[in-house]
Amino acid sequence: MNSKKSKLVHKIYDKELVRRVVDLAKKIGSDEIVAVIGHLKEQVQEVLGDEVQYAFQEELLGTGHAVMQAKKFFEGKKGKVVILYGDVPIIRPETLKNLISKSIKNKEYATLLTAMYENPTGYGRIIRDEGGNIKGIVEEKDADPLQKKHIKEINSGIYCFDIEELFRAIDKIKPNNAQGEYYLTDVIRIMNDEGLKTGAVIVEDNTEILGVNDRAQLELLTRVLRMRINSFHMKKGVTIEDAQTTYIYDDVKIGMDTVIHPNTIIKSGVTIGENCEIGPNAFIREGCEIGNGVKVGNCVELKKTKIADNTKVPHLTYLGDCEVGNDCNIGCGTITCNYTPNKQKFKTKIGDNCFVGSNVNFVAPVTVGDDVLVAAGSTITEDVADGKMAIARERQVVKEKKK
């Protein structure tokens, strides 16, 4: 990555790669999660905290060696263990659930997630017998010319193992390869030699198993995730005018018939209702709840803001730590001044049916009632009662110009 940071703490859509993988493990119902960490491990621990248990790999001696370090956490336990990689962050939970389900249903001791590639250069090849059973996996550097030429099925590196048989087999692997490493793939060969049933699930979308080794690949995965998320919302009835310039983060909810204009960013945890119009060039940050029929226009930024139904925030406005009622119009250049020099945050509340003129500053904490008119150019520092008009600006003075 050419970075002082661990690869695993680089982010896609504000979420670290390793955080994405841990969240994935949670979504598939894992009872416990063990992170095997080594280089720059303190940075990974800072991200994950006490959500996982840690095994430490002091020497980088291969994937099998990494799994060996976690053995103590599984002693005496039965069931299934899924092996994931901290730099393969965009696998769908449904894919892993299918992997686990097949492993259990078919009583397989090892079930691999595989993929078909026309050009599988760089990947381990799946070796099957005449009946289609998996005999083993040969790594690229150990494969012979015929295997490299004819085998298109590759190993993603994602597995579902029987816990007991995994750690029994892993004690038998040896670093007898070109790299002098302990290959986790050798476990498949050992199980096959002992007559233990193994199998595979071929992933439908090969982009799920893409990993990150440099910043170009990081950008590629961001692009893949962007299109996946945008496609999800479009299938749910949201119009996205330009999917190439629209960035909708994870866990955003958008109602049908809402239109998203180009160059719009919507961050995680935002909820947007139906029949809204968002953008262009809007930035909707965390903690926002937007009702039905709302317009959030050009160059508007929202943060921790609730906007009720049929309110319009057309352009050039910042609303932070704010609540706006129904049927309001927020004029161009409106700002909530919610941040103090001592880093405290205060709220602005605006009631229903309010009209806020252009270039208005609300100095929080401040509450504006229902049916209020706020004159353009005002700086509001005190509460305004229902049905009032607020003017907070100097009277215009016109003087002769100096010659």
N, C-alpha and C positions, 0 to 999 in steps of 0.2 A: 504493500500500500504506500510505501515511501512516506511513512508517518511515524510520529512519536507515540501514537495511540495503537493499542491492540486492534487488529482487524475486526475482532468480535464486537468492539464498542462503536465502530462506525455505524451510521444510521441510514435507514430507508424510511422516509416519511416520519422523521422525528423519533424513530424507535430503533434501538441498537439491534444489530443482527442477532446477537445471543439472546436478547430479550424476546425477539420474535420467535426464536426456537423454543424457549422456555414457555412462552404463552401457547405455542402449538402443543407442547407436551401436556399442558393443563387442559386444553380443549378436547383432547382425546381421552381424558379421564385418568391420567396417571396418578397412582397412589403416592408415589414419591419420585423425586427427580434428583439425579446425581450429575453434577457437572464436572467433567474431567478437564482440568486447566493446567497450563504450564507457563509459557512465555507471557509476561506482563499480566500475570494472574490477578494482581491487586486491582487492576482496572475492571476486570470482569466481576470480581467480588463486589466492587463498589456499585456496579449496575444491578446485580442480582441480590445482594444482601443475604438475608437468611431465608430466602424463598426456596433455596436448594441446598443440598449437601454437596460437599466438595471432595473430589479426589485429585491428587496432585501427580502430574507426570513430569518428573524432573528431567528425564532424558527423552528425546523425541525418537523413539524406536519403533514407530509404526502404529497402525490402528489397533492391532491386536494387543500391543503393549499398553495402549491407552485404556482399553477395556479391562485389562488385568488390574489396573490401579483401582478400579471400582469394585473389585471382587468382594471386599470385606463388607460392603453394604448389602450384599445379596446372599450372604451365607445363611443357610437354613430356610430360605424363602422359596416358594413355589409360584408358578404362574408364568407370565410373559414379560419380557423386557424389550423395549423398542430402542434401537440405537439410532440417534440423530446426530447431525453435525452442526456445530455452531455457526458455520459460514454457508449453510444451505437453508435460507430463511423463508422461502415462499411456497413451501409444500402446503397443499390444502388439507385441512383436518379430515375431510371425507376420504381422501386418498389413504391416509394412515389408518383410519377406521376400517376401510376395506382390507388393508393388509392384515390387521389384527384379526378381523372376522374370519378371513380365509385360513389363517394360521390355526385358529381355534376349531373351526368347522371341519377342516381336513386333517386335523391332528398332526400338523407339521411341526417338527422341532426347530426348523428354521424356515422363515418365509422372507424372500428378498423382494425389494422393490426394484424392478428392472425397466429398461426403456429400449426402444428400437431406434437406431441411428443409421442413416445411410453411410455416414463417415464417422465411425466410432473411435477414431484415433485419440489416444490418450486415456481411454477408459479400459477397465477390466472387462474381459469377455466372459459371457456365461457359457459354460460347457455342459451340454445335455447329452444323455444317452439316447439310444434309438427310440425309447419309449417316451422321451420328453422330460424325464426326470433330471434334476440338476446334479451333475457329477462334481462340479467344482467351478472355480473362477480363476482365470489366469490374467495377471496384470499385464498391461501394455509392454513393459520392459522385459517380461518373461515369456510373452507369447511368441509362437513360431510364425513364419510367414503365412502358412495356410490359415491359421487361426485369425491372424490380422486381416486377411483378405476376405474370408467367407463368413465370419461370425458378426452379425449386426446387433445382437442383443447384448446390452451392456449392464453392468452393475452400478446402481446409483449410490451404493454405500449405505443405504437405509435398510434395516433389518428388523424383523420381529423374531425373537428367539425364545425357546423354552429356557427358563432361568437355570435350572439344574444342569441341563445338557450343555448349555453354552459354557459355563464355567468349568465343567468337567473336560470339555474338548479344548478349551483355550489353554489349559495347562500342558497340552500336548503339542502345541504349535512351536516350530523352530524357525530361526531366521535364515533358512536355506534358500535365499533368493539373491537377485542381483543387487538389492539395496541393503542386505544384511538386517532387515527389519522383520518384526513379528506382524504378519498379515492377518487381519481378522478374516479375510476370505478363506484362509486355510481351514477354518472351522467347518465350512461347508464340505470340503473334501473329507475331513475326518468323520463327520456325521454320515456322509454317503458311504464311506468305507465300512462303517459299523452298521449299515443297513437302516439308519434312522431316516424317516421320511422328511424330505425338504420340498419346497415349492417356491413359486414366485407370483407376483402381481405385476403386470406390465402397465406402467403409468400411461394414462391417455394423453396427457399434456406434458411434453418433455421439458417445458420451461419450469415446471415445478421443482425439478431436481438440479437446476442451475446453482452453482456456487459462486462465491466471491473470492477472487485472488488479487484484484487490483481495482483501481477506481473506475476504469472503463467498464468492468463487469458490474461494479456497484451501480453505475448509471443504467446499465442494461436491465438489471433486476428492478430498479425503480421504474423504468419505462414499462416493463412487463406488468408490474403490480398496478401501475396507473391504469393501463388499459383493461386489466382484469376488473378493477373496482368500477371504472367508468362503465364498462359493459354491463356489470351487475345492475347498476342504477338505471341504465337505459332500458334494460329488460323489464324493470319494475315500473316503467312509465315516466321516467324523467327524461326531458330533452336536454342533451348536452351538445351545444352547437359546434364546439371544437374540442374533441377528446384529446388532441395533442397538447393543448394548452390549459386544460382543466385538471387540477390536482385535488382529488377528493381523498382524504386520508381514511385509514381504517375506522370502522365502527361509526360511520356517519349514517344518519337516517334521513331520507328525503321522500316527501310525499309525491304522489303521481301528479302529472301535468305541471310540475314545476319546471322552469326553463333556466338552465345555467349558461350564461354567456361566456365568451372566451376570456382567457387569462384570469381565471378565478381560482382561489385556493380556499378549501374548506377543511379545517383540521379535525382531528379525532374527537369524538364525543359530541359533535354538533347534531342538533335535530332541526330539520326544516319541514314545514308543513306542505300542504297541497296548494297548487295554483300560485306558487311564488315566482318571482323573477329575480334572479341573482346575477349581478355583474352587469357589464364586463369589469374586469380589474378589481373585483371584490376580494377582500381578505377576511374570512370568517374564522376566528380563532376558537380555542377550546372554551367549553362552558356556555355556548350560545344555544338558545332555544327560540326558534322562529316559527310563528304561527302560520295560519292559512292566509293566502292572498296578500302576502307581504312583498314589497319591492325593496331590494337592497341593491343600489345602483352603482354607478361608476366610481371607482376609487373610494369605496367605503370600507372601513375597518371596524370589525366588531370583536369584542372580547368579554366573556362572561356577561353577556347581555341577553335579556329576554324581551322579545318583541311580540306583542299580541296581534290578533288578526287585522288584516286590511290596513296596516300602517305602512307608510312609505318613507324610506330613507334614500332619496334619489342619488345623491352624489357628494363626493368630497367631504366625508364626515367620519369622525371617530367617536364611537360609543363604547366605553369600557366600564365594567361594573355598573350596569345600568338596567333599569326596567322601564319599558315603554308600553303604554296601554293600547287599546283598540283605536283604529280609525284616526291615527295621528299623521301629521306631515312634519318631517324633520328637515329643515332647510339646509341648503348647501353651506358647507363650512362649519357646521355645528360640531362642537367638541365637548366631551365630558372631561373635566380636569379632576381626575380621580387619584392622582399620585402626588404625595407630599414629599418634601425634602427628607423627612425621616423614614421614607419608604413605606408609609402606611397607605392603604387603599380604602376609599370611601365610596358609597353608592349614590347614584342619581336615580330618582324615581319620577317618571312622567306619567300622568294619568291618561284617561281616555279622551278622545276628541280634541286633542291639543294641536295647535298650529305654532310651530317654532320657525321664526324667520331665519334668514341667512346670517352666517357668521356670529352665532350665539355660543357663548361659553357657559357651561354649567359647572360651578366650582363646588364639588362635592365635599361633605354630604349636603344634599339639597333635595327637596321634594316639591314637585309641581302637581297641583290637583287636576281635576277633570275640567274640560272646556276652557282651557287657558290659552291665551294668545301671548306669545313672547315676541317682542319687537326685534327686528333685525339689528344686529350689532350689539346686542345686550350681553353683559356679563352678569349672570344670575348667581348671587351668593346667599340669598335668603329664600326660605320656602314661599311658595305662591299658592294661595287658597283657590278653591274651585271658582270657576267663572270669572276670574280676574284677567287683566292685561298687565304684563310686566314689561317695564322699560327701564333699562339700567345702562345708560350711556350719557355722555356729555352732550349738552345742547350745542347745536351747530353755530359756529361763529364765522362770519365772513368779514374779512378785513381787506383794506387796500394793499396791493403789493408794493413792496419797497422798490423805488426806482434806482 
